[in-house]
């Protein structure tokens, strides 16, 4: 089994990397933007909003959910998704407090 080097970095650095990886795809950014816009838990609306197949959207939703950025609640035979406000606030504060992102150039 391969050795991971994540233990060589701070908890904050690892957390930023994990969250950044989860949002590093334009489809995931679009999903987050849509969920923020509707400000509610939605089920099948995402498939109607994005120009992607349902299985592709499901995979992106899974990645966002695994990172804790969104929540999924079962309602009948569908899963309804919404932003996890606690994690989203954490993302905002992580990116605001990261020295890497507070660089003034030139």
Backbone as XML, in Angstrom:
<?xml version="1.0"?>
<chain id="A" units="angstrom">
  <residue number="1" name="UNK">
    <atom name="N" x="0.841" y="-1.164" z="0.000"/>
    <atom name="CA" x="0.000" y="0.000" z="0.000"/>
    <atom name="C" x="0.896" y="1.240" z="0.000"/>
  </residue>
  <residue number="2" name="UNK">
    <atom name="N" x="0.552" y="2.235" z="-0.808"/>
    <atom name="CA" x="1.349" y="3.452" z="-0.935"/>
    <atom name="C" x="1.347" y="4.292" z="0.326"/>
  </residue>
  <residue number="3" name="UNK">
    <atom name="N" x="2.404" y="5.039" z="0.504"/>
    <atom name="CA" x="2.527" y="5.922" z="1.646"/>
    <atom name="C" x="2.017" y="7.300" z="1.244"/>
  </residue>
  <residue number="4" name="UNK">
    <atom name="N" x="1.176" y="7.880" z="2.092"/>
    <atom name="CA" x="0.700" y="9.226" z="1.812"/>
    <atom name="C" x="1.519" y="10.227" z="2.608"/>
  </residue>
  <residue number="5" name="UNK">
    <atom name="N" x="1.756" y="11.348" z="2.025"/>
    <atom name="CA" x="2.585" y="12.379" z="2.656"/>
    <atom name="C" x="1.739" y="13.457" z="3.320"/>
  </residue>
  <residue number="6" name="UNK">
    <atom name="N" x="0.434" y="13.250" z="3.405"/>
    <atom name="CA" x="-0.419" y="14.295" z="3.970"/>
    <atom name="C" x="-0.091" y="14.619" z="5.411"/>
  </residue>
  <residue number="7" name="UNK">
    <atom name="N" x="0.493" y="13.668" z="6.127"/>
    <atom name="CA" x="0.834" y="13.930" z="7.530"/>
    <atom name="C" x="2.006" y="14.897" z="7.665"/>
  </residue>
  <residue number="8" name="UNK">
    <atom name="N" x="2.654" y="15.227" z="6.563"/>
    <atom name="CA" x="3.753" y="16.188" z="6.587"/>
    <atom name="C" x="3.261" y="17.637" z="6.528"/>
  </residue>
  <residue number="9" name="UNK">
    <atom name="N" x="1.934" y="17.807" z="6.337"/>
    <atom name="CA" x="1.361" y="19.131" z="6.186"/>
    <atom name="C" x="0.387" y="19.418" z="7.320"/>
  </residue>
  <residue number="10" name="UNK">
    <atom name="N" x="0.066" y="20.693" z="7.500"/>
    <atom name="CA" x="-0.838" y="21.072" z="8.586"/>
    <atom name="C" x="-2.250" y="20.598" z="8.291"/>
  </residue>
  <residue number="11" name="UNK">
    <atom name="N" x="-3.039" y="20.539" z="9.332"/>
    <atom name="CA" x="-4.443" y="20.154" z="9.178"/>
    <atom name="C" x="-5.154" y="21.133" z="8.247"/>
  </residue>
  <residue number="12" name="UNK">
    <atom name="N" x="-4.858" y="22.412" z="8.394"/>
    <atom name="CA" x="-5.468" y="23.437" z="7.560"/>
    <atom name="C" x="-5.090" y="23.240" z="6.089"/>
  </residue>
  <residue number="13" name="UNK">
    <atom name="N" x="-3.825" y="22.941" z="5.815"/>
    <atom name="CA" x="-3.377" y="22.721" z="4.439"/>
    <atom name="C" x="-4.060" y="21.501" z="3.828"/>
  </residue>
  <residue number="14" name="UNK">
    <atom name="N" x="-4.178" y="20.437" z="4.591"/>
    <atom name="CA" x="-4.858" y="19.235" z="4.103"/>
    <atom name="C" x="-6.339" y="19.488" z="3.863"/>
  </residue>
  <residue number="15" name="UNK">
    <atom name="N" x="-6.945" y="20.236" z="4.766"/>
    <atom name="CA" x="-8.379" y="20.512" z="4.622"/>
    <atom name="C" x="-8.645" y="21.372" z="3.392"/>
  </residue>
  <residue number="16" name="UNK">
    <atom name="N" x="-7.835" y="22.398" z="3.180"/>
    <atom name="CA" x="-7.990" y="23.235" z="1.988"/>
    <atom name="C" x="-7.808" y="22.392" z="0.725"/>
  </residue>
  <residue number="17" name="UNK">
    <atom name="N" x="-6.816" y="21.520" z="0.708"/>
    <atom name="CA" x="-6.556" y="20.676" z="-0.462"/>
    <atom name="C" x="-7.733" y="19.741" z="-0.754"/>
  </residue>
  <residue number="18" name="UNK">
    <atom name="N" x="-8.292" y="19.149" z="0.283"/>
    <atom name="CA" x="-9.433" y="18.238" z="0.108"/>
    <atom name="C" x="-10.645" y="18.975" z="-0.453"/>
  </residue>
  <residue number="19" name="UNK">
    <atom name="N" x="-10.947" y="20.127" z="0.127"/>
    <atom name="CA" x="-12.099" y="20.898" z="-0.328"/>
    <atom name="C" x="-11.861" y="21.459" z="-1.734"/>
  </residue>
  <residue number="20" name="UNK">
    <atom name="N" x="-10.648" y="21.912" z="-1.994"/>
    <atom name="CA" x="-10.337" y="22.441" z="-3.321"/>
    <atom name="C" x="-10.463" y="21.352" z="-4.381"/>
  </residue>
  <residue number="21" name="UNK">
    <atom name="N" x="-10.017" y="20.154" z="-4.047"/>
    <atom name="CA" x="-10.134" y="19.038" z="-4.987"/>
    <atom name="C" x="-11.604" y="18.742" z="-5.296"/>
  </residue>
  <residue number="22" name="UNK">
    <atom name="N" x="-12.438" y="18.841" z="-4.277"/>
    <atom name="CA" x="-13.864" y="18.547" z="-4.465"/>
    <atom name="C" x="-14.550" y="19.579" z="-5.359"/>
  </residue>
  <residue number="23" name="UNK">
    <atom name="N" x="-14.072" y="20.813" z="-5.336"/>
    <atom name="CA" x="-14.724" y="21.842" z="-6.158"/>
    <atom name="C" x="-13.917" y="22.179" z="-7.414"/>
  </residue>
  <residue number="24" name="UNK">
    <atom name="N" x="-12.942" y="21.346" z="-7.743"/>
    <atom name="CA" x="-12.041" y="21.627" z="-8.853"/>
    <atom name="C" x="-12.563" y="21.183" z="-10.210"/>
  </residue>
  <residue number="25" name="UNK">
    <atom name="N" x="-13.848" y="21.071" z="-10.344"/>
    <atom name="CA" x="-14.431" y="20.705" z="-11.640"/>
    <atom name="C" x="-15.553" y="21.698" z="-11.940"/>
  </residue>
  <residue number="26" name="UNK">
    <atom name="N" x="-15.625" y="22.209" z="-13.159"/>
    <atom name="CA" x="-16.651" y="23.207" z="-13.475"/>
    <atom name="C" x="-18.079" y="22.731" z="-13.223"/>
  </residue>
  <residue number="27" name="UNK">
    <atom name="N" x="-18.341" y="21.447" z="-13.416"/>
    <atom name="CA" x="-19.694" y="20.934" z="-13.162"/>
    <atom name="C" x="-20.028" y="21.043" z="-11.674"/>
  </residue>
  <residue number="28" name="UNK">
    <atom name="N" x="-19.052" y="20.788" z="-10.814"/>
    <atom name="CA" x="-19.290" y="20.884" z="-9.370"/>
    <atom name="C" x="-19.487" y="22.327" z="-8.948"/>
  </residue>
  <residue number="29" name="UNK">
    <atom name="N" x="-18.733" y="23.223" z="-9.569"/>
    <atom name="CA" x="-18.924" y="24.649" z="-9.297"/>
    <atom name="C" x="-20.338" y="25.051" z="-9.718"/>
  </residue>
  <residue number="30" name="UNK">
    <atom name="N" x="-20.779" y="24.579" z="-10.872"/>
    <atom name="CA" x="-22.128" y="24.887" z="-11.358"/>
    <atom name="C" x="-23.193" y="24.330" z="-10.415"/>
  </residue>
  <residue number="31" name="UNK">
    <atom name="N" x="-22.981" y="23.134" z="-9.910"/>
    <atom name="CA" x="-23.932" y="22.536" z="-8.963"/>
    <atom name="C" x="-24.003" y="23.383" z="-7.697"/>
  </residue>
  <residue number="32" name="UNK">
    <atom name="N" x="-22.856" y="23.771" z="-7.160"/>
    <atom name="CA" x="-22.830" y="24.599" z="-5.948"/>
    <atom name="C" x="-23.526" y="25.934" z="-6.203"/>
  </residue>
  <residue number="33" name="UNK">
    <atom name="N" x="-23.217" y="26.573" z="-7.341"/>
    <atom name="CA" x="-23.856" y="27.844" z="-7.671"/>
    <atom name="C" x="-25.370" y="27.692" z="-7.752"/>
  </residue>
  <residue number="34" name="UNK">
    <atom name="N" x="-25.821" y="26.615" z="-8.368"/>
    <atom name="CA" x="-27.264" y="26.392" z="-8.495"/>
    <atom name="C" x="-27.913" y="26.178" z="-7.128"/>
  </residue>
  <residue number="35" name="UNK">
    <atom name="N" x="-27.282" y="25.368" z="-6.286"/>
    <atom name="CA" x="-27.832" y="25.120" z="-4.957"/>
    <atom name="C" x="-27.866" y="26.404" z="-4.123"/>
  </residue>
  <residue number="36" name="UNK">
    <atom name="N" x="-26.867" y="27.250" z="-4.280"/>
    <atom name="CA" x="-26.860" y="28.527" z="-3.573"/>
    <atom name="C" x="-27.957" y="29.447" z="-4.108"/>
  </residue>
  <residue number="37" name="UNK">
    <atom name="N" x="-28.178" y="29.403" z="-5.411"/>
    <atom name="CA" x="-29.189" y="30.260" z="-6.036"/>
    <atom name="C" x="-30.596" y="29.885" z="-5.585"/>
  </residue>
  <residue number="38" name="UNK">
    <atom name="N" x="-30.901" y="28.594" z="-5.567"/>
    <atom name="CA" x="-32.259" y="28.174" z="-5.196"/>
    <atom name="C" x="-32.461" y="28.198" z="-3.691"/>
  </residue>
  <residue number="39" name="UNK">
    <atom name="N" x="-31.354" y="28.131" z="-2.935"/>
    <atom name="CA" x="-31.395" y="28.221" z="-1.473"/>
    <atom name="C" x="-32.412" y="27.259" z="-0.865"/>
  </residue>
  <residue number="40" name="UNK">
    <atom name="N" x="-32.453" y="26.049" z="-1.395"/>
    <atom name="CA" x="-33.374" y="25.032" z="-0.888"/>
    <atom name="C" x="-32.841" y="23.664" z="-1.271"/>
  </residue>
  <residue number="41" name="UNK">
    <atom name="N" x="-33.379" y="22.653" z="-0.642"/>
    <atom name="CA" x="-33.030" y="21.289" z="-1.026"/>
    <atom name="C" x="-33.829" y="20.919" z="-2.266"/>
  </residue>
  <residue number="42" name="UNK">
    <atom name="N" x="-33.135" y="20.376" z="-3.248"/>
    <atom name="CA" x="-33.786" y="20.010" z="-4.495"/>
    <atom name="C" x="-33.447" y="18.576" z="-4.867"/>
  </residue>
  <residue number="43" name="UNK">
    <atom name="N" x="-34.340" y="17.968" z="-5.625"/>
    <atom name="CA" x="-34.120" y="16.578" z="-6.016"/>
    <atom name="C" x="-33.658" y="16.479" z="-7.463"/>
  </residue>
  <residue number="44" name="UNK">
    <atom name="N" x="-34.562" y="16.461" z="-8.388"/>
    <atom name="CA" x="-34.210" y="16.206" z="-9.782"/>
    <atom name="C" x="-33.926" y="17.465" z="-10.586"/>
  </residue>
  <residue number="45" name="UNK">
    <atom name="N" x="-34.058" y="18.634" z="-9.993"/>
    <atom name="CA" x="-33.891" y="19.885" z="-10.729"/>
    <atom name="C" x="-32.484" y="20.057" z="-11.295"/>
  </residue>
  <residue number="46" name="UNK">
    <atom name="N" x="-31.483" y="19.523" z="-10.646"/>
    <atom name="CA" x="-30.099" y="19.713" z="-11.093"/>
    <atom name="C" x="-29.908" y="19.117" z="-12.485"/>
  </residue>
  <residue number="47" name="UNK">
    <atom name="N" x="-30.522" y="17.978" z="-12.738"/>
    <atom name="CA" x="-30.403" y="17.322" z="-14.047"/>
    <atom name="C" x="-30.993" y="18.215" z="-15.138"/>
  </residue>
  <residue number="48" name="UNK">
    <atom name="N" x="-32.044" y="18.951" z="-14.810"/>
    <atom name="CA" x="-32.672" y="19.841" z="-15.790"/>
    <atom name="C" x="-31.867" y="21.129" z="-15.995"/>
  </residue>
  <residue number="49" name="UNK">
    <atom name="N" x="-31.013" y="21.471" z="-15.057"/>
    <atom name="CA" x="-30.252" y="22.717" z="-15.107"/>
    <atom name="C" x="-28.918" y="22.595" z="-15.834"/>
  </residue>
  <residue number="50" name="UNK">
    <atom name="N" x="-28.293" y="21.446" z="-15.757"/>
    <atom name="CA" x="-26.951" y="21.285" z="-16.318"/>
    <atom name="C" x="-26.980" y="20.441" z="-17.589"/>
  </residue>
  <residue number="51" name="UNK">
    <atom name="N" x="-26.075" y="20.727" z="-18.512"/>
    <atom name="CA" x="-26.056" y="19.984" z="-19.774"/>
    <atom name="C" x="-25.266" y="18.674" z="-19.669"/>
  </residue>
  <residue number="52" name="UNK">
    <atom name="N" x="-25.565" y="17.924" z="-18.615"/>
    <atom name="CA" x="-24.869" y="16.661" z="-18.381"/>
    <atom name="C" x="-25.879" y="15.548" z="-18.155"/>
  </residue>
  <residue number="53" name="UNK">
    <atom name="N" x="-25.443" y="14.333" z="-18.385"/>
    <atom name="CA" x="-26.305" y="13.175" z="-18.156"/>
    <atom name="C" x="-26.508" y="12.963" z="-16.660"/>
  </residue>
  <residue number="54" name="UNK">
    <atom name="N" x="-27.610" y="12.355" z="-16.310"/>
    <atom name="CA" x="-27.949" y="12.118" z="-14.907"/>
    <atom name="C" x="-26.870" y="11.328" z="-14.170"/>
  </residue>
  <residue number="55" name="UNK">
    <atom name="N" x="-26.301" y="10.259" z="-14.760"/>
    <atom name="CA" x="-25.248" y="9.531" z="-14.044"/>
    <atom name="C" x="-24.008" y="10.393" z="-13.775"/>
  </residue>
  <residue number="56" name="UNK">
    <atom name="N" x="-23.678" y="11.291" z="-14.695"/>
    <atom name="CA" x="-22.532" y="12.182" z="-14.510"/>
    <atom name="C" x="-22.798" y="13.144" z="-13.362"/>
  </residue>
  <residue number="57" name="UNK">
    <atom name="N" x="-23.987" y="13.713" z="-13.339"/>
    <atom name="CA" x="-24.363" y="14.616" z="-12.251"/>
    <atom name="C" x="-24.353" y="13.875" z="-10.921"/>
  </residue>
  <residue number="58" name="UNK">
    <atom name="N" x="-24.843" y="12.659" z="-10.915"/>
    <atom name="CA" x="-24.837" y="11.859" z="-9.683"/>
    <atom name="C" x="-23.422" y="11.656" z="-9.156"/>
  </residue>
  <residue number="59" name="UNK">
    <atom name="N" x="-22.474" y="11.420" z="-10.058"/>
    <atom name="CA" x="-21.082" y="11.239" z="-9.641"/>
    <atom name="C" x="-20.523" y="12.523" z="-9.030"/>
  </residue>
  <residue number="60" name="UNK">
    <atom name="N" x="-20.827" y="13.657" z="-9.635"/>
    <atom name="CA" x="-20.368" y="14.937" z="-9.093"/>
    <atom name="C" x="-21.027" y="15.223" z="-7.739"/>
  </residue>
  <residue number="61" name="UNK">
    <atom name="N" x="-22.299" y="14.910" z="-7.614"/>
    <atom name="CA" x="-22.994" y="15.089" z="-6.333"/>
    <atom name="C" x="-22.353" y="14.218" z="-5.253"/>
  </residue>
  <residue number="62" name="UNK">
    <atom name="N" x="-21.984" y="13.008" z="-5.630"/>
    <atom name="CA" x="-21.328" y="12.090" z="-4.688"/>
    <atom name="C" x="-20.021" y="12.687" z="-4.182"/>
  </residue>
  <residue number="63" name="UNK">
    <atom name="N" x="-19.220" y="13.243" z="-5.082"/>
    <atom name="CA" x="-17.942" y="13.843" z="-4.690"/>
    <atom name="C" x="-18.159" y="15.030" z="-3.755"/>
  </residue>
  <residue number="64" name="UNK">
    <atom name="N" x="-19.135" y="15.868" z="-4.068"/>
    <atom name="CA" x="-19.429" y="17.020" z="-3.210"/>
    <atom name="C" x="-19.948" y="16.581" z="-1.849"/>
  </residue>
  <residue number="65" name="UNK">
    <atom name="N" x="-20.750" y="15.530" z="-1.853"/>
    <atom name="CA" x="-21.290" y="15.018" z="-0.587"/>
    <atom name="C" x="-20.179" y="14.380" z="0.248"/>
  </residue>
  <residue number="66" name="UNK">
    <atom name="N" x="-19.293" y="13.613" z="-0.380"/>
    <atom name="CA" x="-18.187" y="12.986" z="0.345"/>
    <atom name="C" x="-17.282" y="14.025" z="0.997"/>
  </residue>
  <residue number="67" name="UNK">
    <atom name="N" x="-17.139" y="15.181" z="0.356"/>
    <atom name="CA" x="-16.317" y="16.255" z="0.914"/>
    <atom name="C" x="-17.076" y="17.048" z="1.974"/>
  </residue>
  <residue number="68" name="UNK">
    <atom name="N" x="-18.382" y="16.772" z="2.103"/>
    <atom name="CA" x="-19.183" y="17.461" z="3.112"/>
    <atom name="C" x="-19.693" y="18.823" z="2.677"/>
  </residue>
  <residue number="69" name="UNK">
    <atom name="N" x="-19.549" y="19.147" z="1.392"/>
    <atom name="CA" x="-19.972" y="20.458" z="0.898"/>
    <atom name="C" x="-21.483" y="20.522" z="0.726"/>
  </residue>
  <residue number="70" name="UNK">
    <atom name="N" x="-22.082" y="19.397" z="0.380"/>
    <atom name="CA" x="-23.539" y="19.333" z="0.270"/>
    <atom name="C" x="-24.060" y="18.216" z="1.159"/>
  </residue>
  <residue number="71" name="UNK">
    <atom name="N" x="-25.360" y="18.283" z="1.423"/>
    <atom name="CA" x="-26.041" y="17.238" z="2.184"/>
    <atom name="C" x="-27.079" y="16.602" z="1.272"/>
  </residue>
  <residue number="72" name="UNK">
    <atom name="N" x="-27.358" y="15.343" z="1.511"/>
    <atom name="CA" x="-28.392" y="14.664" z="0.759"/>
    <atom name="C" x="-29.363" y="14.008" z="1.717"/>
  </residue>
  <residue number="73" name="UNK">
    <atom name="N" x="-30.637" y="14.322" z="1.547"/>
    <atom name="CA" x="-31.690" y="13.738" z="2.380"/>
    <atom name="C" x="-32.617" y="12.907" z="1.507"/>
  </residue>
  <residue number="74" name="UNK">
    <atom name="N" x="-32.968" y="11.730" z="1.984"/>
    <atom name="CA" x="-33.868" y="10.860" z="1.234"/>
    <atom name="C" x="-35.296" y="11.321" z="1.458"/>
  </residue>
  <residue number="75" name="UNK">
    <atom name="N" x="-35.983" y="11.579" z="0.342"/>
    <atom name="CA" x="-37.401" y="11.956" z="0.374"/>
    <atom name="C" x="-38.124" y="11.044" z="-0.604"/>
  </residue>
  <residue number="76" name="UNK">
    <atom name="N" x="-38.829" y="10.069" z="-0.071"/>
    <atom name="CA" x="-39.478" y="9.076" z="-0.918"/>
    <atom name="C" x="-38.431" y="8.228" z="-1.597"/>
  </residue>
  <residue number="77" name="UNK">
    <atom name="N" x="-38.478" y="8.186" z="-2.925"/>
    <atom name="CA" x="-37.478" y="7.398" z="-3.653"/>
    <atom name="C" x="-36.434" y="8.298" z="-4.324"/>
  </residue>
  <residue number="78" name="UNK">
    <atom name="N" x="-36.312" y="9.541" z="-3.848"/>
    <atom name="CA" x="-35.325" y="10.472" z="-4.397"/>
    <atom name="C" x="-34.430" y="11.002" z="-3.281"/>
  </residue>
  <residue number="79" name="UNK">
    <atom name="N" x="-33.273" y="11.480" z="-3.665"/>
    <atom name="CA" x="-32.378" y="12.133" z="-2.716"/>
    <atom name="C" x="-32.385" y="13.624" z="-3.055"/>
  </residue>
  <residue number="80" name="UNK">
    <atom name="N" x="-32.685" y="14.446" z="-2.058"/>
    <atom name="CA" x="-32.716" y="15.890" z="-2.251"/>
    <atom name="C" x="-31.439" y="16.489" z="-1.672"/>
  </residue>
  <residue number="81" name="UNK">
    <atom name="N" x="-30.817" y="17.377" z="-2.432"/>
    <atom name="CA" x="-29.528" y="17.943" z="-2.058"/>
    <atom name="C" x="-29.639" y="19.420" z="-1.724"/>
  </residue>
  <residue number="82" name="UNK">
    <atom name="N" x="-28.794" y="19.844" z="-0.802"/>
    <atom name="CA" x="-28.660" y="21.259" z="-0.473"/>
    <atom name="C" x="-27.261" y="21.498" z="0.070"/>
  </residue>
  <residue number="83" name="UNK">
    <atom name="N" x="-26.880" y="22.761" z="0.142"/>
    <atom name="CA" x="-25.563" y="23.152" z="0.651"/>
    <atom name="C" x="-25.499" y="22.833" z="2.136"/>
  </residue>
  <residue number="84" name="UNK">
    <atom name="N" x="-24.385" y="22.282" z="2.578"/>
    <atom name="CA" x="-24.137" y="22.120" z="4.010"/>
    <atom name="C" x="-23.553" y="23.450" z="4.477"/>
  </residue>
  <residue number="85" name="UNK">
    <atom name="N" x="-24.383" y="24.248" z="5.128"/>
    <atom name="CA" x="-23.999" y="25.611" z="5.485"/>
    <atom name="C" x="-22.770" y="25.653" z="6.386"/>
  </residue>
  <residue number="86" name="UNK">
    <atom name="N" x="-22.651" y="24.687" z="7.284"/>
    <atom name="CA" x="-21.497" y="24.664" z="8.188"/>
    <atom name="C" x="-20.203" y="24.474" z="7.403"/>
  </residue>
  <residue number="87" name="UNK">
    <atom name="N" x="-20.190" y="23.502" z="6.500"/>
    <atom name="CA" x="-18.991" y="23.243" z="5.702"/>
    <atom name="C" x="-18.728" y="24.392" z="4.738"/>
  </residue>
  <residue number="88" name="UNK">
    <atom name="N" x="-19.785" y="24.948" z="4.151"/>
    <atom name="CA" x="-19.588" y="26.041" z="3.202"/>
    <atom name="C" x="-19.008" y="27.264" z="3.908"/>
  </residue>
  <residue number="89" name="UNK">
    <atom name="N" x="-19.443" y="27.537" z="5.115"/>
    <atom name="CA" x="-18.858" y="28.631" z="5.901"/>
    <atom name="C" x="-17.401" y="28.352" z="6.204"/>
  </residue>
  <residue number="90" name="UNK">
    <atom name="N" x="-17.119" y="27.082" z="6.476"/>
    <atom name="CA" x="-15.736" y="26.674" z="6.752"/>
    <atom name="C" x="-14.862" y="26.887" z="5.521"/>
  </residue>
  <residue number="91" name="UNK">
    <atom name="N" x="-15.384" y="26.559" z="4.345"/>
    <atom name="CA" x="-14.644" y="26.765" z="3.099"/>
    <atom name="C" x="-14.314" y="28.244" z="2.949"/>
  </residue>
  <residue number="92" name="UNK">
    <atom name="N" x="-15.309" y="29.085" z="3.159"/>
    <atom name="CA" x="-15.078" y="30.516" z="3.031"/>
    <atom name="C" x="-14.004" y="30.989" z="3.999"/>
  </residue>
  <residue number="93" name="UNK">
    <atom name="N" x="-14.066" y="30.539" z="5.248"/>
    <atom name="CA" x="-13.075" y="30.997" z="6.224"/>
    <atom name="C" x="-11.696" y="30.407" z="5.949"/>
  </residue>
  <residue number="94" name="UNK">
    <atom name="N" x="-11.626" y="29.165" z="5.491"/>
    <atom name="CA" x="-10.330" y="28.565" z="5.155"/>
    <atom name="C" x="-9.649" y="29.340" z="4.041"/>
  </residue>
  <residue number="95" name="UNK">
    <atom name="N" x="-10.416" y="29.699" z="3.027"/>
    <atom name="CA" x="-9.830" y="30.413" z="1.916"/>
    <atom name="C" x="-9.518" y="31.858" z="2.287"/>
  </residue>
  <residue number="96" name="UNK">
    <atom name="N" x="-10.261" y="32.440" z="3.197"/>
    <atom name="CA" x="-9.981" y="33.806" z="3.634"/>
    <atom name="C" x="-8.746" y="33.872" z="4.516"/>
  </residue>
  <residue number="97" name="UNK">
    <atom name="N" x="-8.480" y="32.815" z="5.301"/>
    <atom name="CA" x="-7.363" y="32.846" z="6.245"/>
    <atom name="C" x="-6.104" y="32.196" z="5.709"/>
  </residue>
  <residue number="98" name="UNK">
    <atom name="N" x="-6.170" y="31.619" z="4.537"/>
    <atom name="CA" x="-4.988" y="30.974" z="3.975"/>
    <atom name="C" x="-3.994" y="32.026" z="3.493"/>
  </residue>
  <residue number="99" name="UNK">
    <atom name="N" x="-2.756" y="31.976" z="3.974"/>
    <atom name="CA" x="-1.737" y="32.918" z="3.512"/>
    <atom name="C" x="-1.519" y="32.844" z="2.006"/>
  </residue>
  <residue number="100" name="UNK">
    <atom name="N" x="-1.713" y="31.678" z="1.439"/>
    <atom name="CA" x="-1.523" y="31.486" z="0.011"/>
    <atom name="C" x="-2.455" y="32.393" z="-0.798"/>
  </residue>
  <residue number="101" name="UNK">
    <atom name="N" x="-3.639" y="32.628" z="-0.282"/>
    <atom name="CA" x="-4.631" y="33.398" z="-1.023"/>
    <atom name="C" x="-4.620" y="34.868" z="-0.668"/>
  </residue>
  <residue number="102" name="UNK">
    <atom name="N" x="-3.780" y="35.289" z="0.235"/>
    <atom name="CA" x="-3.684" y="36.692" z="0.641"/>
    <atom name="C" x="-2.402" y="37.316" z="0.102"/>
  </residue>
  <residue number="103" name="UNK">
    <atom name="N" x="-2.071" y="36.991" z="-1.107"/>
    <atom name="CA" x="-0.843" y="37.487" z="-1.720"/>
    <atom name="C" x="-1.181" y="38.707" z="-2.575"/>
  </residue>
  <residue number="104" name="UNK">
    <atom name="N" x="-0.453" y="39.782" z="-2.337"/>
    <atom name="CA" x="-0.601" y="40.922" z="-3.241"/>
    <atom name="C" x="0.591" y="40.893" z="-4.191"/>
  </residue>
  <residue number="105" name="UNK">
    <atom name="N" x="0.303" y="41.040" z="-5.436"/>
    <atom name="CA" x="1.343" y="40.873" z="-6.449"/>
    <atom name="C" x="1.578" y="42.177" z="-7.205"/>
  </residue>
  <residue number="106" name="UNK">
    <atom name="N" x="2.789" y="42.344" z="-7.563"/>
    <atom name="CA" x="3.230" y="43.414" z="-8.474"/>
    <atom name="C" x="2.804" y="44.760" z="-7.952"/>
  </residue>
</chain>
